[in-house]
């Protein structure tokens, strides 16, 4: 009985001391969860200027059958507007100079008696004024474009001795162009792009002059270009910002 009373007394004493002891213990420290790195938000809205290099070649059905490639280099400028979150609408003008414009030069014999003649087609440059629509994933923009295409070209026909031969050539210097490209923002002010464009200038033909030329009939006049470009962007929407 004495042992039971002693044990009960000890239990009551411990119960009275335990709350006070717990109150004296240090509070558990609060640890804040590590903050997530903010995601960068890119703004494509603004005006830009830049330059490009690449290659140009004629379509397979072009007069003379010569579709050899030529090196091109030029300039471009435009403006973009980002809307609806990720959509980008823009306008752009560009012009490319060609290192060699005489891509269609060849000799032929005129059956009407004019003898051996040479046709030289000089295409010195090509350009366009287009609208484009793209979808942006952060710094990457995938787009399509289309609009007005034009070129700077002349045609001559001469004899072996170099004397000019009279002819009439129905060849258009303007038409349409369509294309697609991929552009990437290295910083908010600098972007690089790779782009393909197709130019169609309709059908061409010799309507008067050497029989060998007028007998060729009509043929399509088109060109292809592939360009790599670099743009400096004057952004209206401000610098890259962090989205939390």
C-alpha positions in Angstrom: 0.0 0.0 0.0 2.9 2.3 0.9 4.5 1.6 -2.5 1.3 2.4 -4.3 0.9 5.7 -2.5 4.5 6.6 -3.2 4.1 5.9 -6.9 0.9 7.9 -7.1 2.6 10.9 -5.4 5.5 10.8 -7.8 3.2 10.7 -10.8 1.2 13.7 -9.6 4.4 15.6 -9.0 5.7 14.8 -12.5 2.4 15.9 -14.1 2.7 19.3 -12.4 6.3 19.9 -13.5 6.0 18.8 -17.1 4.0 21.8 -18.5 6.4 24.3 -16.9 9.4 22.4 -18.4 7.8 22.3 -21.9 7.1 26.1 -21.7 10.9 26.6 -21.0 11.9 24.8 -24.2 12.9 26.9 -27.3 10.3 27.4 -30.0 10.8 25.5 -33.2 12.5 27.8 -35.7 10.5 28.8 -38.9 12.2 28.0 -42.2 11.0 29.8 -45.3 10.8 27.7 -48.5 13.4 28.7 -51.1 12.0 31.2 -53.6 11.6 30.0 -57.2 13.7 31.7 -59.9 11.5 34.2 -61.8 10.7 33.4 -65.4 11.8 36.0 -68.0 9.1 37.6 -70.1 10.1 38.7 -73.6 8.4 41.5 -75.5 8.6 41.5 -79.3 6.9 44.8 -79.7 9.1 47.5 -81.4 11.0 48.6 -84.5 14.1 46.9 -85.8 16.8 47.2 -88.5 19.4 44.7 -89.5 21.3 42.9 -92.2 21.5 39.4 -93.8 23.5 37.1 -96.0 22.4 34.0 -97.9 21.8 32.4 -101.3 19.4 32.8 -104.3 18.6 30.5 -107.1 16.1 30.4 -110.0 13.2 27.9 -110.3 13.7 24.9 -112.5 11.4 26.2 -115.3 13.1 29.6 -115.6 14.2 30.6 -119.1 17.5 29.1 -120.1 17.2 26.2 -117.6 20.0 27.8 -115.4 19.1 27.6 -111.7 22.7 28.0 -110.3 22.8 29.6 -106.9 24.2 33.1 -106.2 25.4 34.7 -103.0 23.3 37.5 -101.7 23.6 40.1 -98.9 21.4 42.9 -97.9 19.4 44.9 -95.3 16.0 44.7 -93.7 13.8 46.8 -91.4 10.4 46.5 -89.8 8.2 46.7 -86.8 6.4 44.0 -84.6 3.5 44.1 -82.3 2.9 41.4 -79.7 -0.8 40.8 -78.8 -3.0 38.1 -77.2 -0.1 36.8 -75.1 2.0 35.0 -77.6 1.0 36.2 -81.1 3.2 38.6 -83.0 2.1 40.6 -86.1 4.7 42.6 -88.1 5.6 44.3 -91.3 9.0 44.2 -93.0 10.9 45.5 -96.0 14.1 44.0 -97.3 16.5 44.2 -100.2 19.3 41.8 -101.3 22.2 42.5 -103.7 23.5 39.6 -105.8 27.2 38.9 -106.3 26.5 37.6 -109.9 23.4 38.7 -111.8 24.2 37.0 -115.2 22.7 33.7 -114.2 20.8 33.1 -117.5 23.5 33.9 -120.1 23.7 31.3 -122.9 24.5 31.1 -126.6 22.1 29.9 -129.3 21.8 29.7 -133.1 18.9 31.6 -134.7 17.4 29.5 -137.5 16.2 32.6 -139.3 19.8 33.4 -140.3 20.9 35.8 -137.5 23.7 33.4 -136.7 25.1 32.7 -133.2 23.6 34.9 -130.6 24.0 35.3 -126.8 21.3 36.1 -124.3 22.3 37.7 -121.1 19.9 38.1 -118.2 21.2 40.4 -115.5 19.4 40.2 -112.2 21.3 42.5 -109.8 19.0 42.4 -106.7 15.7 41.2 -105.2 13.5 42.6 -102.5 10.1 42.5 -100.8 7.6 44.4 -98.6 5.6 41.9 -96.5 3.4 41.3 -93.5 4.2 38.5 -91.1 2.4 36.6 -88.4 4.1 34.5 -85.8 3.8 32.7 -82.5 6.4 33.3 -79.7 7.6 30.9 -77.1 9.6 33.2 -74.8 12.7 34.2 -76.9 11.7 32.1 -79.9 9.4 33.3 -82.7 8.1 31.0 -85.5 6.5 33.0 -88.3 5.1 33.0 -91.8 5.1 36.0 -94.2 3.8 37.2 -97.5 3.4 40.2 -99.7 4.9 42.1 -102.6 8.1 41.0 -104.3 10.3 42.9 -106.8 13.6 42.5 -108.6 16.1 44.7 -110.5 16.9 43.0 -113.8 17.6 43.6 -117.5 17.9 41.4 -120.6 20.2 41.8 -123.7 20.7 39.8 -126.9 23.9 40.3 -128.8 25.8 38.8 -131.8 29.1 37.0 -131.5 30.8 40.3 -132.3 28.9 42.0 -129.4 26.4 44.0 -131.6 23.0 44.4 -129.9 20.0 42.5 -131.5 16.5 44.1 -131.4 13.9 42.1 -129.4 10.8 42.5 -127.3 10.8 40.6 -124.0 7.7 40.5 -121.7 9.3 40.0 -118.4 7.8 41.3 -115.2 9.9 42.8 -112.4 7.2 42.6 -109.7 5.1 39.8 -108.3 4.4 38.1 -105.0 6.4 36.4 -102.3 5.7 34.0 -99.4 8.0 32.6 -96.8 8.6 31.3 -93.3 11.3 31.8 -90.7 12.5 31.3 -87.1 13.8 34.2 -85.0 15.5 34.2 -81.6 16.0 37.0 -79.1 19.6 36.7 -77.7 18.8 39.8 -75.6 15.9 42.2 -75.7 17.7 44.3 -78.3 19.4 41.7 -80.4 17.8 38.9 -82.4 19.0 36.4 -85.1 16.9 34.7 -87.7 16.9 32.1 -90.5 14.4 32.6 -93.3 13.2 31.1 -96.6 11.3 33.1 -99.2 9.8 32.1 -102.6 9.3 34.8 -105.2 7.0 34.4 -108.2 7.0 37.0 -111.1 4.5 35.3 -113.3 5.2 34.1 -116.9 7.7 35.6 -119.3 8.3 35.3 -123.0 10.0 36.8 -126.0 7.3 38.3 -128.2 9.5 39.7 -131.0 13.1 39.2 -132.2 15.2 36.1 -133.1 13.0 33.1 -134.0 14.9 30.9 -131.7 13.8 33.0 -128.7 10.2 33.7 -129.8 9.7 30.0 -130.4 10.4 29.2 -126.8 6.9 30.2 -125.8 6.0 31.2 -122.2 7.9 30.1 -119.1 7.5 30.7 -115.4 9.9 33.3 -113.8 10.5 32.5 -110.1 13.3 32.6 -107.5 14.1 31.1 -104.1 16.1 32.7 -101.3 17.5 31.4 -97.9 18.9 34.0 -95.5 20.5 34.3 -92.1 20.0 37.7 -90.5 20.8 39.8 -87.4 18.5 42.5 -86.1 18.9 45.4 -83.6 15.6 46.0 -82.0 14.3 49.4 -80.6 11.7 48.0 -78.2 8.6 50.0 -77.3 7.6 47.5 -74.7 10.7 47.9 -72.5 13.4 45.4 -71.4 13.0 41.8 -70.4 11.1 41.6 -67.1 10.8 38.9 -64.5 7.5 37.1 -64.0 6.9 35.7 -60.5 
